[in-house]
Amino acid sequence: KAATYHTVGTICFVLNFQTIMAGRLGVHGPAPPGWIMGMYWTNICSALMFLVTFTWMAMHSGARANAGAAYMLTRNVRLPIPTPKMLDEARMTGNEFEKQRVIDVFRIPFIAPAPKDSVEDPESGQRVQTGERRMPRWYHDEVSELRKDEGGAAPSPTSNPEHFELYRGLQEEWWGYDIYSRIGLTFWFSHWLTAASLYSMCHIFGELRCLWPAWTVVPCFVAAHYAILQLDIVRPKEGSFMPPIEKVIPFVPFLAVLGMSIDYSVMDPTPFWQIVVYSLSWICYSIQFLWALRLYDLARPRHRSKDAPEVPGVAWAPKEWPIPPAFENSVYLLSAPKYLEPGQTCLTQEMKAAKGSKGQSVPQKLARESQHAMLPWKLFRGAIITTCGMWVLIMFGRGFEQVNGERQLLIQEGRVERWPSHMQPWMSPWTRKGMRTEFCHAGGCDRRLSAEQGELAHVAQRLAAALGPLADALETNTPRALPVETMLTAPKKAPVQFPAGLRPELLAAHEGSVAAFERAAGRGAVVDLKTSLATPFALSGVEGLGDVVGASWNEAGLLLTASSGSLAECGPSPIEGVWSCRRSAAPPLPAGLRAAVAARTDSGFRAAAAFDGEETLVLLEAGADGVWTTAGEAHAPATEGRVMKLALTESHLIISLSDGLVLKRALSNGATSKVASPFASVAWHGACSMGGDRFAHLASGPELFLSGPL
C-alpha cells in the first residue's frame, strides 16, 4: 500500500510541476488579474507542500512495514511443519520392545492389568500411586521428544494468537505515517484540482481570449473535485467543530470564472463592475480560508471509547489508535484482531500449548506497550497550519493592493494596467530581449528553439527599412535628390477666441474645421476657419482611458489616442456640445508612450509612436487580425527637453516640438521638410495638416496660428 502511494506521489510531482512551470502564466501572454493569481499560487503551492509531505510519509511507512515484516518472518512466526530429523526421531522400530520394563514384557494383555503409575510426594518423600495406569516406556520417550518445545499458553476463549499481538505492536511504528500519507493524497488532489481549474481559465481568458471554453472546462474539474471529497470524507460530522465546507469548496472556480468573465469583458470598467469583481474574489478567498481550517478539523485525531465491531472486508483498528473519524474507512488501515472468531484455531498456539495446569500457568505474550505514533500528526498539522497562514497572508496582500493600487510595489516596465487589477502587455510586446518584433502570440518571444531565428528576422527587417530607399534610388536612371528643406511663410495668428478656461494642447483638422483638445479634462472646441467661431464640446465615453496624446479626424470620424495606448472612436462631429466616443476595437499600442497618434486606413489602422528612452519613431500598422506590426522606424528629432507631439495624414507624419519647430516627413520615402521654424517667445503645442502645405499650429494663450504658401 505504501509503495502504491509512493508511486502515485511520483506521478503527482510531474502534474504539479507541469502546472507551475510548463505553462507559466504571464510569460507566453498577458498577466492574469492579481486576485486570481493569488488564489492560483496559494493552491498550487499548498498542493506541492501536501505532495511532499504525503510522499515522504508513504516512503517512511513502507520502510518501517518492511522491517516489521522481516522481523515477524524471521523471529516469531514458524509454520508447524516437522523436519526430517523430527520424523526420524518419532519413527518406531521393531526393537523398541527391548526398552520396555520386564514386567510389561511378560504381562498378559487384558488379563493382567497394568500397574498403577506413581509420583513422588514432595512432603513425605514417598511415592504415591496416582490412580492412573502406568504408560509404557516408549510412550514417555515419544512425548518427551515431540513436545519438548511446549510450554506456551493453552488456547482459551479469551486468548489471542501471539503473532497477532506482535504484529499489532509492530504497527505502532508506522500506522500514523500510513493514514496521514493517505489523507495527504486527498488534500493534494483538492488543492491541485482547484489550481488546475484556475490555471485553465487564466490561460483561456488571458492568452486564447475565449469565453465559452473557460465555462466548459471548469465543470470538469469541479465534478472531479466534488466526487473525490465525497468518496474520501465518509464521516464528516463526528466530533467536528466546523460546517461541511467540503460541500462548497469544489464550486469556487465557478465564482472565479464569473469574475474573469466580467474582468475581461467589453463592458466599461465602471466602479460598480469593479466592486462586483472584487466581491467575487473576496468570497472565493473566504471559502478557501475556511477550507484550510476545515482541513485541520478533518485531519485531527480523536480517541474512541470502544472498539468497533469487526466486519469481514472492512478496515479495522483498535480503539487505542486515535484515527480521524472522517477518514476512518478511506485510509484502509487493517490491524490484527484482539481475539479469534468462534471455531477458529491457531496451529502455532496449539503446538506450543502444554497439557493440564502447566499450560494454564504460562502467561500469554501480548503486544508490547508503547507510546502512540503521534509524530506524523504533528508534522501533518504543521503543513495544515502553514496553509492557513498562506491564506491569511494573501488575503492581507489583496486588501493592501485594493487600498494602495494594484501592483504598485513592483516595477511594471512595458506593461499597461487594465481594470480592475491586471497588467496587460499588448502586441507588439516588449520581450526580454527588448525587441518589439518578437510576437508572443506566435511563440517567438519565449521559445528557446526560435530565439536566434527571431533575432535574425528582426535585424533583416531593420536592414530592409533602412536600405529600401537606397535600393529604389539605384534602380532609377537618374539619381534621386536628397530631401530639400522647405521654408514656408511665418505663421499668422487666426482671429479665434477660445472659450474661457479652455487650455487645449492638441489639434486635428477636417474640411475647413480645426478641433482643439485638452489632454486630461476631456473637453475642447471646434473652430470654423471661415467664421473664426470656436464651439465648445465635451468628450464622452473616454473615461478610464487616460490622457489624450493624439488625434486624427477624417470623414469616418474622430480617432483619439490615449496615454495608456488605448484608442477611442468618436462620431464625425459633436452633437449639442457632446462628442460621443467609445473604446475602439483596434488593439492598444505598446506601453511606455512618449508621443503617439493613430489614424484610420482602408485596411485598418496606422499609428506613429515614440517610446520612453528611445530615439526612434516607430510606424505601426494593424489589419483585420487585430495585431500591431512594425512597418518602419526612423530617427526622431532631438527633443532636448522639448515636448513632442505627432499628427498623421494619409501620406505624411507631422512632428511638432514645444519651441515651434514643425517637421513634415513623407511615409513613402522618409523625406523630411521643415514647415515652421522655432519661435522661442511663445510656448507651442500641437500642430496638424489642413491639406496640401497648409498647417495649423496651437500656441499658449490659447492662440491658433495658420501657416502655408500665400
C-alpha positions in Angstrom: 0.0 0.0 0.0 2.8 2.4 0.9 4.6 1.6 -2.3 1.4 2.4 -4.3 1.1 5.8 -2.5 4.7 6.5 -3.3 4.2 5.7 -7.0 1.1 7.9 -7.2 3.1 10.7 -5.5 5.8 10.4 -8.1 3.2 10.9 -10.8 1.6 13.8 -8.9 5.0 15.5 -8.8 5.0 15.6 -12.6 1.5 17.1 -12.7 2.3 19.7 -10.0 5.4 21.0 -11.6 3.9 20.9 -15.1 1.2 23.2 -13.9 3.7 25.5 -12.3 6.5 25.6 -14.9 5.4 24.3 -18.3 2.7 26.9 -18.8 3.9 29.8 -16.8 1.1 32.4 -16.7 2.1 36.0 -17.7 5.1 34.8 -19.8 3.5 33.5 -23.0 0.8 36.1 -22.9 -0.8 38.8 -20.7 -0.6 38.5 -17.0 -3.9 37.5 -15.4 -5.5 39.6 -12.7 -3.8 39.7 -9.3 -6.8 38.5 -7.4 -6.9 35.2 -9.3 -3.2 34.8 -9.4 -3.2 34.9 -5.6 -5.7 32.0 -5.4 -3.8 30.0 -8.1 -0.4 30.3 -6.5 -1.6 29.6 -2.9 -3.5 26.5 -4.1 -0.7 25.1 -6.3 2.0 25.7 -3.6 -0.2 24.2 -0.9 -0.7 21.2 -3.2 3.1 20.9 -3.6 3.5 21.0 0.2 1.0 18.2 0.8 2.5 16.3 -2.0 6.0 16.3 -0.5 4.5 15.5 3.0 2.4 12.5 2.0 5.1 11.1 -0.4 7.8 11.1 2.3 5.3 9.7 4.9 4.4 6.9 2.5 8.1 6.1 1.9 8.7 6.2 5.7 5.7 3.9 6.5 6.7 1.5 3.7 10.3 1.1 5.0 9.1 0.5 8.6 6.4 -2.0 7.5 9.0 -4.0 5.5 11.3 -4.1 8.6 8.4 -5.3 10.7 7.5 -8.0 8.2 11.1 -9.2 8.2 11.1 -9.3 12.0 7.9 -11.4 12.1 9.1 -13.8 9.5 12.5 -14.4 10.9 11.9 -14.4 14.7 8.3 -15.3 15.6 6.2 -17.0 13.0 7.0 -20.6 12.4 4.9 -22.9 10.4 4.1 -26.3 12.2 5.8 -28.5 9.6 8.1 -31.3 11.0 11.6 -31.6 9.7 13.1 -34.9 8.5 15.1 -35.2 11.7 11.9 -34.9 13.8 10.2 -37.5 11.7 13.2 -39.9 12.2 13.1 -39.4 15.9 9.4 -40.1 16.1 9.6 -43.3 14.0 9.0 -46.6 15.9 11.2 -49.7 15.0 10.9 -53.4 15.8 13.4 -53.4 18.6 11.6 -50.8 20.6 10.1 -53.6 22.8 13.6 -54.0 24.3 13.1 -50.7 26.0 10.1 -51.9 27.9 10.1 -52.9 31.6 10.4 -56.6 32.2 7.1 -56.8 34.0 5.5 -55.1 31.0 7.1 -57.6 28.6 5.6 -60.7 30.3 2.3 -59.1 31.2 -0.7 -60.8 29.5 -2.9 -58.2 27.9 -6.5 -57.8 29.2 -5.8 -60.5 31.9 -3.1 -58.9 33.9 -3.9 -55.2 34.4 -1.1 -52.6 34.0 0.3 -51.4 37.3 -0.7 -48.0 38.7 1.7 -45.2 38.0 3.1 -43.4 40.9 4.7 -40.0 41.6 6.9 -38.8 44.4 5.2 -36.9 47.3 7.2 -33.7 47.9 6.2 -33.5 51.6 6.8 -37.2 52.7 9.4 -38.1 50.1 7.5 -41.4 49.3 6.0 -42.4 46.0 2.2 -42.4 45.9 0.1 -44.0 43.2 -1.8 -41.6 41.0 -4.7 -44.0 40.2 -3.8 -44.0 36.5 -2.4 -46.9 34.7 1.3 -46.7 34.0 2.2 -46.0 30.4 4.9 -47.9 28.5 8.3 -46.5 28.4 8.3 -45.9 24.7 5.2 -43.6 25.2 7.1 -41.4 27.6 10.0 -41.2 25.3 7.8 -40.2 22.4 6.1 -37.5 24.4 9.4 -36.0 25.7 10.7 -35.9 22.1 7.7 -34.5 20.3 6.7 -32.0 23.0 10.0 -30.8 24.2 9.2 -27.2 22.8 5.9 -27.0 24.6 5.3 -24.5 27.4 3.2 -21.8 25.8 -0.2 -20.6 26.9 -3.1 -23.0 26.4 -5.8 -21.9 24.0 -8.8 -20.4 25.7 -11.9 -18.4 24.6 -10.1 -15.2 25.6 -6.6 -16.0 24.3 -5.3 -14.4 21.1 -2.5 -15.8 18.8 0.8 -14.4 19.8 1.8 -13.3 16.3 -1.5 -11.2 16.2 -0.4 -9.3 19.3 3.2 -9.0 18.0 2.0 -7.6 14.6 -0.3 -5.1 16.2 2.6 -4.0 18.4 4.8 -3.5 15.3 2.1 -1.5 13.6 2.6 1.2 16.2 5.8 2.0 14.2 4.0 3.0 11.0 0.2 3.3 11.3 0.4 7.1 11.8 2.5 7.6 8.7 0.2 5.3 6.8 -3.0 7.1 7.5 -1.6 10.6 7.0 0.0 9.7 3.7 -3.5 8.7 2.5 -5.1 11.9 3.9 -2.3 14.0 2.3 -3.1 12.4 -1.0 -6.7 13.7 -0.7 -5.6 17.1 0.3 -3.2 17.3 -2.6 -5.9 16.4 -5.1 -8.2 19.0 -3.6 -5.7 21.9 -4.0 -4.4 20.7 -7.3 -7.8 20.4 -8.9 -8.7 23.9 -7.8 -5.3 25.3 -9.1 -5.7 23.4 -12.4 -9.2 24.9 -13.0 -7.8 28.4 -12.2 -4.9 27.9 -14.4 -7.1 26.8 -17.3 -9.3 29.8 -17.1 -6.3 32.2 -16.9 -4.9 30.6 -20.0 -8.1 30.7 -21.9 -9.0 34.3 -21.0 -5.5 35.8 -21.0 -3.9 34.1 -23.9 -6.6 32.5 -26.0 -9.1 35.3 -25.5 -12.1 32.9 -25.4 -15.1 33.0 -23.1 -17.1 29.8 -23.5 -14.2 27.3 -23.3 -13.5 28.6 -19.8 -17.0 27.9 -18.7 -16.8 24.4 -20.4 -13.5 23.4 -18.7 -14.4 24.5 -15.1 -17.3 22.0 -14.6 -14.9 19.0 -15.3 -12.6 20.0 -12.5 -15.5 20.8 -10.2 -17.2 17.5 -10.7 -13.9 15.6 -10.1 -13.1 17.6 -7.0 -16.6 17.1 -5.5 -16.5 13.3 -6.3 -13.1 12.8 -4.6 -14.2 14.6 -1.4 -17.4 12.7 -1.2 -15.6 9.3 -1.6 -12.9 10.0 0.9 -14.6 12.0 3.7 -17.1 9.4 4.9 -17.9 10.6 8.4 -17.6 14.4 8.3 -19.7 15.4 11.3 -18.4 13.2 14.1 -16.6 15.4 16.6 -16.4 18.3 14.2 -16.4 22.0 15.2 -16.9 23.4 11.6 -19.6 23.2 9.0 -19.0 20.8 6.0 -17.1 23.2 3.8 -16.2 20.3 1.6 -19.7 20.6 0.1 -18.8 24.1 -1.1 -15.1 24.3 -1.9 -15.3 22.5 -5.2 -17.6 25.2 -6.6 -15.1 28.1 -6.0 -13.9 28.0 -9.7 -17.4 28.9 -10.8 -17.2 32.2 -8.9 -13.7 32.8 -10.2 -14.7 32.2 -13.9 -17.6 34.6 -13.4 -15.3 37.2 -12.1 -12.9 36.6 -15.0 -15.7 36.9 -17.5 -16.6 40.3 -16.2 -12.9 41.3 -15.8 -12.1 40.5 -19.5 -15.5 41.6 -20.9 -16.0 44.6 -23.2 -18.1 46.3 -20.6 -16.9 49.7 -19.4 -14.8 49.5 -16.2 -17.3 51.4 -14.1 -16.9 51.3 -10.3 -19.9 49.0 -10.0 -18.4 46.2 -12.1 -15.1 46.6 -10.3 -16.9 46.2 -7.0 -18.6 43.1 -8.4 -15.3 41.5 -9.4 -13.6 42.3 -6.1 -16.6 41.0 -4.2 -16.5 37.7 -6.0 -12.8 37.4 -5.3 -13.3 38.0 -1.6 -16.0 35.3 -1.5 -13.5 32.9 -3.1 -10.8 33.9 -0.6 -13.1 33.5 2.3 -14.2 30.0 1.3 -10.6 28.9 0.6 -9.6 30.1 4.1 -12.5 28.3 5.7 -11.5 25.2 3.8 -8.0 25.4 5.2 -9.4 25.5 8.7 -11.7 22.6 7.8 -8.6 20.6 6.8 -7.4 20.8 10.3 -10.8 19.8 11.7 -11.0 16.7 9.4 -7.4 15.5 9.9 -7.1 15.9 13.7 -7.0 12.5 15.6 -9.8 11.6 18.0 -9.9 8.8 20.7 -12.7 6.3 20.8 -14.4 4.8 23.8 -14.7 1.3 22.5 -13.6 -1.0 19.7 -15.7 -1.0 16.5 -17.1 -4.4 15.6 -15.1 -6.4 13.2 -16.8 -6.9 9.8 -15.2 -9.1 7.1 -13.7 -6.9 4.3 -13.9 -3.7 6.3 -10.9 -1.8 7.7 -10.5 -2.1 11.5 -8.1 -0.6 14.1 -8.1 -0.8 17.9 -9.7 2.0 19.9 -6.3 2.9 21.3 -5.3 4.3 17.9 -6.7 7.9 17.5 -7.7 7.8 13.8 -9.6 10.8 12.3 -13.2 9.6 12.0 -13.8 11.5 8.7 -11.2 9.2 7.0 -11.6 6.1 9.1 -12.9 4.0 6.2 -10.9 5.5 3.5 -7.4 5.2 5.0 -7.7 1.4 4.6 -5.9 0.6 7.9 -6.3 -3.0 8.9 -4.9 -4.2 12.2 -4.7 -7.7 13.7 -7.8 -8.7 15.8 -7.8 -8.9 19.6 -9.5 -12.4 19.7 -10.2 -15.3 17.4 -13.6 -15.8 15.9 -15.6 -18.8 17.3 -14.5 -22.0 15.7 -11.1 -20.7 14.6 -7.8 -22.2 15.9 -4.2 -21.2 15.8 -1.9 -24.1 14.9 1.2 -22.4 16.3 -0.6 -21.7 19.6 -1.7 -25.3 19.8 1.7 -26.7 19.2 3.2 -24.6 22.0 0.4 -25.3 24.4 1.0 -27.6 27.4 -1.3 -30.1 29.0 -3.2 -29.6 32.2 -2.3 -27.0 34.8 1.2 -26.5 33.5 0.0 -24.8 30.3 -2.5 -22.6 32.0 0.1 -21.2 34.3 2.3 -19.9 31.4 1.3 -16.3 30.6 0.3 -15.4 27.1 2.5 -13.0 25.0 0.8 -9.7 24.4 1.5 -6.6 22.2 4.2 -4.5 23.7 3.1 -1.3 25.4 4.4 1.8 23.6 3.5 5.4 23.0 1.2 6.1 20.1 2.9 7.4 16.9 1.7 11.0 17.1 4.7 12.5 15.3 3.1 12.0 11.9 0.1 14.1 13.0 2.4 16.8 14.4 4.2 17.0 11.0 0.9 17.0 9.1 -0.6 19.6 11.4 2.3 21.9 10.6 1.5 21.6 6.9 -2.1 22.5 7.5 -1.2 25.5 9.7 1.2 26.7 7.0 -1.7 26.6 4.5 -3.9 28.6 6.9 -1.0 31.1 7.2 -0.6 31.4 3.5 -4.3 32.3 3.1 -4.1 34.9 5.8 -1.1 36.5 4.2 -2.5 36.5 0.7 -5.8 38.0 2.0 -3.8 40.7 3.7 -2.0 41.3 0.4 -5.2 41.6 -1.5 -6.5 44.2 0.9 -3.3 46.1 0.6 -3.5 46.1 -3.2 -7.1 47.3 -3.2 -6.3 50.2 -0.9 -3.0 51.3 -2.4 -3.4 50.3 -6.0 -2.8 47.1 -7.9 0.9 46.0 -8.2 2.2 49.4 -7.1 5.1 47.9 -5.1 6.9 46.5 -8.2 8.3 48.0 -11.4 5.9 47.3 -14.3 8.1 48.2 -17.3 6.5 47.5 -20.6 3.0 46.8 -19.1 -0.3 48.6 -19.3 -2.8 48.4 -16.4 -6.3 47.4 -17.3 -9.2 47.3 -14.9 -9.5 46.3 -12.3 -6.3 44.6 -11.5 -4.3 43.0 -14.2 -1.3 44.2 -16.2 -1.5 43.8 -20.0 1.4 43.6 -22.3 0.0 44.4 -25.7 1.1 43.3 -29.2 3.7 44.0 -30.3 5.0 43.0 -26.9 8.1 44.1 -25.1 10.1 40.9 -24.7 13.0 40.0 -22.5 15.4 40.8 -25.4 13.9 44.4 -25.8 12.6 43.8 -29.4 9.0 44.6 -30.3 9.2 42.4 -33.4 9.1 39.2 -31.4 5.4 38.3 -31.2 4.4 36.3 -28.1 1.2 35.1 -29.7 3.3 33.4 -32.4 5.6 31.8 -29.9 8.6 34.0 -30.8 9.2 35.7 -27.5 9.9 32.7 -25.3 10.5 29.7 -27.5 14.1 28.6 -26.9 14.4 26.9 -30.3 13.3 30.1 -32.2 15.2 32.7 -30.3 18.0 33.0 -32.8 15.6 32.9 -35.7 13.5 35.7 -34.2 16.6 37.9 -33.7 17.8 37.4 -37.3 14.3 38.3 -38.6 14.4 41.5 -36.6 17.8 42.5 -38.0 16.6 41.7 -41.5 13.5 43.9 -41.1 15.6 46.8 -39.8 18.0 46.5 -42.8 15.1 46.3 -45.3 13.6 49.5 -43.8 17.0 51.3 -44.0 18.2 50.1 -47.4 14.9 50.2 -49.2 15.1 53.9 -50.3 18.7 53.4 -51.4 17.8 50.4 -53.5 14.9 52.3 -55.1 17.3 55.2 -55.9 19.9 52.9 -57.5 17.2 51.3 -59.7 16.2 54.6 -61.3 18.0 56.1 -64.4 18.5 59.5 -62.7 19.9 59.9 -59.2 17.3 60.8 -56.6 17.7 64.2 -55.0 18.0 64.4 -51.3 15.1 65.9 -49.3 15.1 69.7 -49.6 14.3 71.7 -46.5 11.3 74.0 -47.4 11.0 77.3 -45.6 7.4 78.4 -45.5 6.0 81.8 -44.6 5.8 82.8 -41.0 2.7 81.6 -39.2 -0.2 84.1 -38.8 -2.5 84.4 -35.9 -6.1 83.4 -36.6 -8.8 85.7 -35.1 -10.2 83.0 -32.9 -11.5 83.5 -29.4 -11.5 80.2 -27.4 -14.0 79.6 -24.6 -12.8 80.9 -21.2 -10.8 78.4 -19.2 -10.0 76.1 -22.1 -6.3 75.2 -22.4 -6.0 72.9 -25.5 -2.8 71.2 -26.5 -3.7 69.0 -29.5 -5.1 69.8 -32.9 -7.0 67.8 -35.6 -8.3 69.3 -38.8 -11.0 68.2 -41.3 -12.8 70.1 -44.2 -12.0 73.6 -43.0 -12.5 73.0 -39.3 -10.0 72.5 -36.6 -10.7 70.7 -33.3 -8.6 71.6 -30.3 -8.4 69.2 -27.3 -7.2 69.4 -23.7 -5.1 66.4 -22.6 -6.8 65.5 -19.3 -10.1 67.3 -19.0 -11.9 65.6 -21.9 -13.1 68.8 -23.5 -12.2 71.1 -26.4 -13.6 73.4 -29.1 -14.2 73.1 -32.8 -13.0 76.2 -34.8 -14.7 77.1 -38.1 -11.9 78.8 -40.0 -14.4 80.6 -42.3 -16.2 82.3 -39.4 -13.4 82.0 -36.8 -16.1 80.8 -34.3 -15.0 78.3 -31.6 -17.8 76.0 -30.4 -17.0 74.2 -27.2 -17.7 70.4 -26.7 -17.1 67.7 -24.1 -15.9 64.2 -24.9 -18.0 61.2 -23.6 -17.0 57.6 -23.4 -13.3 58.1 -22.8 -13.3 57.7 -19.1 -10.6 55.4 -17.8 -8.5 55.5 -21.0 -6.1 58.1 -19.7 -4.9 61.5 -21.1 -5.4 62.2 -24.8 -2.0 62.4 -26.5 -3.0 62.3 -30.2 -6.0 62.8 -32.5 -6.9 62.4 -36.2 -10.1 63.5 -38.0 -11.5 62.4 -41.3 -14.8 61.6 -42.9 -15.2 58.5 -40.7 -15.0 60.5 -37.5 -12.5 61.4 -34.8 -9.9 58.9 -33.6 -8.2 59.6 -30.2 -5.1 58.0 -28.8 -4.8 57.8 -25.0 -1.6 57.7 -22.9 -2.4 54.1 -22.0 -2.2 53.1 -25.6 -5.9 52.6 -26.0 -7.8 54.1 -29.0 -11.3 55.7 -28.9 -13.5 56.2 -32.0 -15.8 59.2 -32.0 -18.5 60.5 -34.3 -18.0 62.8 -37.3 -18.8 65.9 -35.2 -20.1 67.0 -31.8 -23.9 66.9 -31.3 -25.3 69.5 -28.9 -22.0 70.1 -27.3 -21.1 66.4 -26.8 -18.7 64.4 -28.9 -19.7 60.8 -28.3 -16.8 58.2 -28.3 -16.3 54.6 -27.5 -13.3 52.3 -27.0 -12.0 51.2 -30.3 -11.9 47.6 -31.4 -8.3 48.2 -32.5 -5.6 46.7 -30.2 -4.0 49.2 -27.8 -0.5 50.4 -28.5 2.5 49.1 -26.5 3.2 50.7 -23.2 5.8 53.4 -22.4 4.5 56.0 -24.9 6.2 59.4 -25.1 4.1 60.6 -28.0 1.7 58.8 -30.2 -1.1 59.3 -32.8 -3.3 56.8 -34.8 -5.4 57.2 -37.9 -7.7 55.0 -39.9 -6.7 53.5 -43.2 -8.5 51.4 -45.8 -7.1 48.2 -44.4 -7.3 49.0 -40.7 -5.3 51.4 -38.6 -1.9 53.1 -38.8 0.0 54.6 -35.8 3.2 56.5 -35.1 4.7 56.4 -31.7 7.8 57.4 -29.8 8.7 55.5 -26.6 10.4 56.5 -23.4 14.2 56.0 -23.6 14.3 55.5 -27.4 15.5 57.9 -30.1 13.4 56.5 -32.9 9.9 56.9 -34.2 8.0 53.7 -34.9 5.4 53.3 -37.6 2.9 50.6 -36.7 0.0 49.1 -38.7 -2.9 46.9 -37.6 -5.1 44.9 -40.1 -8.1 42.7 -39.7 -6.2 40.3 -37.4 -6.1 43.0 -34.7 -2.3 42.8 -34.2 0.1 45.8 -34.4 3.1 45.1 -36.7 6.1 47.3 -37.2 6.0 49.0 -40.7 9.2 51.1 -40.2 11.4 53.1 -37.9 13.1 56.5 -38.2 15.2 58.7 -36.1 13.2 61.2 -34.1 14.4 64.8 -33.8 16.4 65.5 -30.6 14.0 67.0 -28.1 16.5 68.2 -25.5 13.8 68.9 -23.0 11.2 69.9 -25.6 7.8 68.2 -25.7 7.0 66.4 -28.9 3.6 65.8 -30.5 2.6 63.9 -33.5 -0.1 64.1 -36.2 -0.9 61.8 -39.2 -2.2 62.3 -42.7 -2.6 59.7 -45.4 0.9 60.3 -46.7 2.8 62.3 -44.1 3.8 62.4 -40.4 3.7 65.8 -38.7 6.2 66.3 -35.9 5.9 69.4 -33.7 8.0 70.5 -30.8 7.3 72.9 -28.0 9.7 75.5 -29.3 7.7 75.9 -32.5 9.6 73.6 -34.9 7.3 71.6 -37.2 8.5 68.9 -39.5 6.7 67.0 -42.2 8.0 63.5 -43.0 6.8 61.5 -46.0 5.7 58.0 -45.2 6.8 56.6 -48.5 10.4 57.6 -48.7 11.2 59.4 -45.4 11.8 62.8 -47.0 11.6 65.5 -44.4 10.6 69.1 -44.8 10.6 72.0 -42.3 7.2 73.5 -42.0 7.8 76.0 -39.3 11.0 77.2 -37.5 11.4 77.5 -33.8 10.0 80.6 -32.3 11.1 80.8 -28.6 9.0 83.7 -27.4 5.8 81.6 -27.5 5.1 78.2 -25.9 3.9 76.0 -28.7 1.7 72.9 -28.6 0.3 70.5 -31.2 0.1 71.1 -35.0 -1.9 69.4 -37.7 -2.2 69.5 -41.5 -5.2 71.2 -43.2 -4.4 69.7 -46.6 -1.6 70.4 -49.0 1.0 72.6 -47.4 -1.3 74.4 -45.1 -0.9 73.8 -41.4 -2.5 74.8 -38.1 -0.3 75.3 -35.0 -1.5 75.9 -31.4 0.2 78.2 -29.0 -0.3 79.1 -25.4 -3.0 81.6 -24.7 -4.6 79.7 -26.3 -3.9 81.1 -29.8 -4.3 79.4 -33.2 -1.7 80.1 -35.9 -2.0 79.2 -39.5 0.9 78.8 -42.0 1.3 77.9 -45.6 2.0 79.3 -49.0 0.5 82.6 -49.8 
